[in-house]
């Protein structure tokens, strides 16, 4: 503590400033979140979940637990959330070094292999394949995983419209909703699959598609205050933006919490993959917009403009995604004060999520309570949802690495 400022000059003269400041630092250190403890909590909860999954059942992947239940709703490999459970298991293997998690992660990952047998059916291939096979390959270098990832990247890229400059997110919505070419903010996360593939044996065109999508999204998907639209609809012939709307938010002009968290995470990742200063600058702008109006516990309401705040449902999943994103963003920002602020906010979010107010504990075998999937549709509201658990654990793994001064991409 030498050189530190002491508000009591007489204590400095008495040689007691060091003691006082050291004690304050000790108290602060004791108050920090224990990532290792919370990772062990996640492992215990996942062990309970495994016991709930029936043997020899096709739909055996946990997705959600409703507020009035303690049982997981299980889905099949084609569900958009199918990659989060095996990805979560890979993170448990990374965080605990327990080989049993590797065995389970491999089992559930391989169930998703049929996803690459169909070309360009949905943008969610990134969520499905990169979270599962991607984490698996990072930790094992299994050549079979790599082959699947490369196939998935080619399939995802087939949805790219060069006139528009983005990937078509929801093909069924073209006819169902009359959205000629629709792109949702969630799609930013799936670009990581393309970036990785372009650098690991895939075509360089995959990199170009990812960059084009990010650039076009940056220019068309945000309002002047840097809040994100959920959906942008484009003209397929001219490539021009038609309108910005919502599908899961409160209103077309409102800030849907999880959508903004996808933006923070996505543009942070795009900077990591491209080192383009404009992506880093934009990641900070969308992050600052999100941080500006959070409740005291830093867990957002499902939509920042919901009319029934403070009685509106919260969204723990948005907080988990943002906490993980801010962990990474803090390592890129050159302004040390701002970088420290992002890291502190991330830790504070994790502390809130790790409290009795948000952890599931004995309520059910998920990690977290109080996530909101689709409030306008009245589905998965105030629920436990698998992607909230995935990003919560990812954020804890990242925090543990940062505390040990390791790269966020340090392998076993």
NORBELRA-V99651 format. One record per residue. RES is the residue in one letter. SS is DSSP state (h for helix, s for strand, l for the rest). PSI is psi as a letter, one per 20 degrees, with the letter a starting at -180 (none if undefined). D_FIRST is the distance of its C-alpha to the first C-alpha in whole Angstrom. Layout:
res=RES ss=SS psi=PSI d_first=D_FIRST
res=RES ss=SS psi=PSI d_first=D_FIRST
This chain:
res=X ss=l psi=j d_first=0
res=X ss=l psi=p d_first=4
res=X ss=l psi=i d_first=6
res=X ss=l psi=q d_first=5
res=X ss=l psi=p d_first=9
res=X ss=l psi=p d_first=10
res=X ss=l psi=i d_first=14
res=X ss=l psi=n d_first=15
res=X ss=h psi=h d_first=15
res=X ss=h psi=h d_first=17
res=X ss=h psi=h d_first=14
res=X ss=h psi=g d_first=12
res=X ss=h psi=h d_first=15
res=X ss=l psi=i d_first=15
res=X ss=l psi=j d_first=12
res=X ss=l psi=i d_first=12
res=X ss=h psi=h d_first=9
res=X ss=h psi=g d_first=6
res=X ss=h psi=g d_first=9
res=X ss=h psi=g d_first=10
res=X ss=h psi=h d_first=7
res=X ss=h psi=h d_first=7
res=X ss=h psi=g d_first=11
res=X ss=h psi=g d_first=11
res=X ss=h psi=h d_first=9
res=X ss=h psi=g d_first=12
res=X ss=h psi=g d_first=14
res=X ss=h psi=g d_first=14
res=X ss=h psi=h d_first=14
res=X ss=h psi=h d_first=17
res=X ss=h psi=i d_first=19
res=X ss=l psi=q d_first=19
res=X ss=l psi=p d_first=22
res=X ss=l psi=o d_first=24
res=X ss=h psi=h d_first=26
res=X ss=h psi=g d_first=27
res=X ss=h psi=g d_first=28
res=X ss=h psi=h d_first=30
res=X ss=h psi=h d_first=32
res=X ss=h psi=h d_first=33
res=X ss=h psi=g d_first=34
res=X ss=h psi=h d_first=36
res=X ss=h psi=g d_first=38
res=X ss=h psi=g d_first=39
res=X ss=h psi=g d_first=40
res=X ss=h psi=h d_first=42
res=X ss=h psi=h d_first=44
res=X ss=h psi=h d_first=45
res=X ss=h psi=g d_first=46
res=X ss=h psi=h d_first=48
res=X ss=h psi=i d_first=50
res=X ss=h psi=i d_first=52
res=X ss=l psi=p d_first=53
res=X ss=l psi=q d_first=56
res=X ss=l psi=q d_first=58
res=X ss=l psi=l d_first=60
res=X ss=l psi=p d_first=59
res=X ss=l psi=g d_first=59
res=X ss=l psi=n d_first=57
res=X ss=l psi=k d_first=54
res=X ss=s psi=p d_first=51
res=X ss=s psi=p d_first=49
res=X ss=s psi=g d_first=48
res=X ss=s psi=q d_first=48
res=X ss=s psi=o d_first=48
res=X ss=l psi=r d_first=50
res=X ss=l psi=h d_first=48
res=X ss=l psi=k d_first=51
res=X ss=l psi=r d_first=51
res=X ss=l psi=j d_first=49
res=X ss=l psi=p d_first=51
res=X ss=l psi=p d_first=50
res=X ss=s psi=p d_first=53
res=X ss=s psi=q d_first=53
res=X ss=s psi=r d_first=54
res=X ss=l psi=a d_first=56
res=X ss=l psi=h d_first=54
res=X ss=l psi=i d_first=56
res=X ss=l psi=q d_first=53
res=X ss=l psi=h d_first=51
res=X ss=l psi=j d_first=48
res=X ss=h psi=h d_first=49
res=X ss=h psi=i d_first=47
res=X ss=h psi=h d_first=44
res=X ss=h psi=g d_first=45
res=X ss=h psi=h d_first=45
res=X ss=h psi=h d_first=42
res=X ss=h psi=g d_first=40
res=X ss=h psi=h d_first=41
res=X ss=h psi=h d_first=40
res=X ss=h psi=h d_first=37
res=X ss=h psi=h d_first=37
res=X ss=h psi=g d_first=38
res=X ss=h psi=h d_first=35
res=X ss=h psi=h d_first=33
res=X ss=h psi=i d_first=34
res=X ss=l psi=j d_first=36
res=X ss=l psi=o d_first=39
res=X ss=h psi=h d_first=42
res=X ss=h psi=h d_first=44
res=X ss=h psi=h d_first=42
res=X ss=h psi=g d_first=43
res=X ss=h psi=g d_first=47
res=X ss=h psi=g d_first=47
res=X ss=h psi=g d_first=45
res=X ss=h psi=g d_first=48
res=X ss=h psi=g d_first=51
res=X ss=h psi=h d_first=50
res=X ss=h psi=g d_first=49
res=X ss=h psi=h d_first=52
res=X ss=l psi=h d_first=54
res=X ss=l psi=i d_first=53
res=X ss=h psi=h d_first=55
res=X ss=h psi=i d_first=58
res=X ss=h psi=h d_first=56
res=X ss=h psi=j d_first=56
res=X ss=h psi=i d_first=60
res=X ss=l psi=p d_first=60
res=X ss=l psi=p d_first=60
res=X ss=l psi=l d_first=58
res=X ss=l psi=i d_first=58
res=X ss=l psi=q d_first=55
res=X ss=l psi=i d_first=52
res=X ss=l psi=j d_first=50
res=X ss=h psi=h d_first=50
res=X ss=h psi=g d_first=47
res=X ss=h psi=g d_first=45
res=X ss=h psi=g d_first=48
res=X ss=h psi=g d_first=48
res=X ss=h psi=h d_first=45
res=X ss=h psi=h d_first=43
res=X ss=h psi=f d_first=45
res=X ss=h psi=h d_first=46
res=X ss=h psi=g d_first=43
res=X ss=h psi=h d_first=41
res=X ss=h psi=g d_first=43
res=X ss=h psi=h d_first=44
res=X ss=h psi=h d_first=40
res=X ss=h psi=i d_first=40
res=X ss=h psi=h d_first=43
res=X ss=l psi=k d_first=44
res=X ss=l psi=p d_first=48
res=X ss=h psi=h d_first=50
res=X ss=h psi=h d_first=52
res=X ss=h psi=g d_first=49
res=X ss=h psi=g d_first=49
res=X ss=h psi=g d_first=53
res=X ss=h psi=g d_first=52
res=X ss=h psi=g d_first=49
res=X ss=h psi=h d_first=51
res=X ss=h psi=g d_first=54
res=X ss=h psi=h d_first=52
res=X ss=h psi=g d_first=51
res=X ss=h psi=h d_first=54
res=X ss=h psi=g d_first=56
res=X ss=h psi=g d_first=53
res=X ss=h psi=h d_first=54
res=X ss=l psi=i d_first=57
res=X ss=l psi=i d_first=56
res=X ss=s psi=p d_first=55
res=X ss=s psi=o d_first=57
res=X ss=l psi=h d_first=57
res=X ss=l psi=g d_first=59
res=X ss=l psi=g d_first=56
res=X ss=l psi=j d_first=53
res=X ss=s psi=r d_first=52
res=X ss=s psi=p d_first=53
res=X ss=l psi=p d_first=55
res=X ss=l psi=g d_first=53
res=X ss=l psi=n d_first=56
res=X ss=l psi=g d_first=59
res=X ss=l psi=h d_first=61
res=X ss=h psi=i d_first=60
res=X ss=h psi=g d_first=62
res=X ss=h psi=g d_first=65
res=X ss=h psi=g d_first=64
res=X ss=l psi=i d_first=62
res=X ss=l psi=k d_first=64
res=X ss=l psi=n d_first=60
res=X ss=l psi=g d_first=62
res=X ss=s psi=o d_first=58
res=X ss=s psi=q d_first=55
res=X ss=s psi=p d_first=52
res=X ss=s psi=q d_first=49
res=X ss=l psi=h d_first=45
res=X ss=l psi=h d_first=45
res=X ss=h psi=h d_first=46
res=X ss=h psi=h d_first=43
res=X ss=h psi=h d_first=42
res=X ss=h psi=i d_first=45
res=X ss=h psi=h d_first=44
res=X ss=h psi=h d_first=42
res=X ss=h psi=g d_first=45
res=X ss=h psi=g d_first=47
res=X ss=h psi=g d_first=44
res=X ss=h psi=g d_first=43
res=X ss=h psi=h d_first=47
res=X ss=h psi=h d_first=47
res=X ss=h psi=j d_first=45
res=X ss=l psi=l d_first=46
res=X ss=l psi=i d_first=50
res=X ss=l psi=r d_first=51
res=X ss=l psi=q d_first=53
res=X ss=l psi=i d_first=51
res=X ss=h psi=h d_first=52
res=X ss=h psi=h d_first=50
res=X ss=h psi=g d_first=47
res=X ss=h psi=h d_first=49
res=X ss=h psi=g d_first=50
res=X ss=h psi=g d_first=47
res=X ss=h psi=g d_first=46
res=X ss=h psi=g d_first=49
res=X ss=h psi=g d_first=48
res=X ss=h psi=g d_first=44
res=X ss=h psi=g d_first=46
res=X ss=h psi=g d_first=48
res=X ss=h psi=g d_first=46
res=X ss=h psi=h d_first=44
res=X ss=h psi=h d_first=47
res=X ss=h psi=i d_first=49
res=X ss=l psi=j d_first=47
res=X ss=s psi=q d_first=45
res=X ss=l psi=r d_first=45
res=X ss=l psi=h d_first=44
res=X ss=l psi=j d_first=41
res=X ss=l psi=j d_first=40
res=X ss=l psi=q d_first=41
res=X ss=s psi=q d_first=43
res=X ss=l psi=q d_first=47
res=X ss=l psi=g d_first=48
res=X ss=s psi=p d_first=51
res=X ss=s psi=p d_first=52
res=X ss=s psi=p d_first=56
res=X ss=s psi=q d_first=57
res=X ss=l psi=p d_first=61
res=X ss=l psi=h d_first=62
res=X ss=l psi=g d_first=64
res=X ss=l psi=h d_first=62
res=X ss=l psi=j d_first=59
res=X ss=l psi=q d_first=58
res=X ss=s psi=p d_first=56
res=X ss=s psi=g d_first=58
res=X ss=s psi=q d_first=56
res=X ss=s psi=p d_first=52
res=X ss=s psi=a d_first=53
res=X ss=l psi=r d_first=51
res=X ss=l psi=h d_first=52
res=X ss=l psi=i d_first=50
res=X ss=l psi=a d_first=48
res=X ss=l psi=g d_first=49
res=X ss=l psi=r d_first=51
res=X ss=l psi=h d_first=51
res=X ss=l psi=j d_first=49
res=X ss=l psi=r d_first=46
res=X ss=l psi=o d_first=43
res=X ss=s psi=p d_first=44
res=X ss=h psi=g d_first=40
res=X ss=h psi=h d_first=41
res=X ss=h psi=g d_first=42
res=X ss=h psi=h d_first=39
res=X ss=h psi=h d_first=37
res=X ss=h psi=h d_first=39
res=X ss=h psi=g d_first=39
res=X ss=h psi=g d_first=35
res=X ss=h psi=g d_first=35
res=X ss=h psi=g d_first=38
res=X ss=h psi=h d_first=37
res=X ss=h psi=g d_first=34
res=X ss=h psi=g d_first=36
res=X ss=h psi=h d_first=38
res=X ss=h psi=g d_first=35
res=X ss=h psi=g d_first=34
res=X ss=h psi=h d_first=38
res=X ss=h psi=h d_first=39
res=X ss=l psi=k d_first=36
res=X ss=l psi=p d_first=38
res=X ss=h psi=h d_first=35
res=X ss=h psi=h d_first=38
res=X ss=h psi=h d_first=37
res=X ss=h psi=g d_first=33
res=X ss=h psi=g d_first=34
res=X ss=h psi=h d_first=36
res=X ss=h psi=g d_first=34
res=X ss=h psi=h d_first=31
res=X ss=h psi=g d_first=34
res=X ss=h psi=h d_first=36
res=X ss=h psi=g d_first=32
res=X ss=h psi=h d_first=31
res=X ss=h psi=g d_first=35
res=X ss=h psi=g d_first=34
res=X ss=h psi=h d_first=31
res=X ss=h psi=h d_first=32
res=X ss=l psi=k d_first=35
res=X ss=l psi=q d_first=33
res=X ss=l psi=r d_first=34
res=X ss=l psi=h d_first=31
res=X ss=l psi=j d_first=30
res=X ss=l psi=j d_first=31
res=X ss=l psi=o d_first=34
res=X ss=l psi=q d_first=37
res=X ss=s psi=q d_first=40
res=X ss=l psi=h d_first=42
res=X ss=s psi=p d_first=43
res=X ss=l psi=i d_first=41
res=X ss=l psi=j d_first=44
res=X ss=l psi=p d_first=46
res=X ss=l psi=i d_first=48
res=X ss=l psi=j d_first=48
res=X ss=l psi=p d_first=44
res=X ss=l psi=j d_first=42
res=X ss=l psi=i d_first=45
res=X ss=l psi=q d_first=45
res=X ss=l psi=q d_first=44
res=X ss=s psi=r d_first=40
res=X ss=l psi=n d_first=40
res=X ss=h psi=h d_first=37
res=X ss=h psi=g d_first=38
res=X ss=h psi=h d_first=37
res=X ss=h psi=g d_first=34
res=X ss=h psi=g d_first=34
res=X ss=h psi=g d_first=35
res=X ss=h psi=g d_first=32
res=X ss=h psi=g d_first=29
res=X ss=h psi=g d_first=30
res=X ss=h psi=g d_first=31
res=X ss=h psi=h d_first=28
res=X ss=h psi=g d_first=26
res=X ss=h psi=g d_first=28
res=X ss=h psi=h d_first=28
res=X ss=h psi=h d_first=24
res=X ss=h psi=i d_first=24
res=X ss=h psi=h d_first=27
res=X ss=l psi=p d_first=26
res=X ss=l psi=h d_first=24
res=X ss=l psi=o d_first=23
res=X ss=h psi=h d_first=19
res=X ss=h psi=g d_first=19
res=X ss=h psi=h d_first=22
res=X ss=h psi=g d_first=22
res=X ss=h psi=h d_first=19
res=X ss=h psi=g d_first=21
res=X ss=h psi=g d_first=24
res=X ss=h psi=g d_first=22
res=X ss=h psi=g d_first=20
res=X ss=h psi=g d_first=24
res=X ss=h psi=g d_first=25
res=X ss=h psi=h d_first=23
res=X ss=h psi=h d_first=24
res=X ss=h psi=g d_first=28
res=X ss=h psi=h d_first=28
res=X ss=h psi=g d_first=26
res=X ss=h psi=g d_first=29
res=X ss=h psi=h d_first=32
res=X ss=l psi=j d_first=31
res=X ss=l psi=r d_first=31
res=X ss=l psi=i d_first=35
res=X ss=l psi=h d_first=36
res=X ss=l psi=h d_first=36
res=X ss=s psi=q d_first=36
res=X ss=l psi=g d_first=40
res=X ss=l psi=c d_first=39
res=X ss=l psi=i d_first=42
res=X ss=l psi=g d_first=44
res=X ss=l psi=a d_first=45
res=X ss=l psi=j d_first=44
res=X ss=l psi=r d_first=42
res=X ss=l psi=g d_first=38
res=X ss=s psi=q d_first=38
res=X ss=l psi=r d_first=40
res=X ss=l psi=l d_first=41
res=X ss=s psi=q d_first=42
res=X ss=l psi=o d_first=45
res=X ss=l psi=f d_first=47
res=X ss=s psi=n d_first=50
res=X ss=l psi=g d_first=50
res=X ss=l psi=h d_first=53
res=X ss=l psi=i d_first=55
res=X ss=l psi=k d_first=54
res=X ss=s psi=q d_first=52
res=X ss=l psi=l d_first=49
res=X ss=l psi=p d_first=48
res=X ss=l psi=l d_first=45
res=X ss=s psi=r d_first=46
res=X ss=s psi=p d_first=44
res=X ss=s psi=p d_first=44
res=X ss=h psi=h d_first=43
res=X ss=h psi=h d_first=42
res=X ss=h psi=g d_first=39
res=X ss=h psi=g d_first=38
res=X ss=h psi=g d_first=38
res=X ss=h psi=h d_first=36
res=X ss=h psi=g d_first=33
res=X ss=h psi=h d_first=33
res=X ss=h psi=g d_first=33
res=X ss=h psi=h d_first=30
res=X ss=h psi=g d_first=28
res=X ss=h psi=g d_first=29
res=X ss=h psi=g d_first=27
res=X ss=h psi=g d_first=24
res=X ss=h psi=g d_first=24
res=X ss=h psi=g d_first=25
res=X ss=h psi=h d_first=22
res=X ss=h psi=h d_first=20
res=X ss=l psi=j d_first=21
res=X ss=l psi=l d_first=21
res=X ss=l psi=q d_first=25
res=X ss=l psi=q d_first=27
res=X ss=l psi=i d_first=29
res=X ss=l psi=j d_first=32
res=X ss=l psi=p d_first=31
res=X ss=l psi=r d_first=34
res=X ss=l psi=none d_first=35
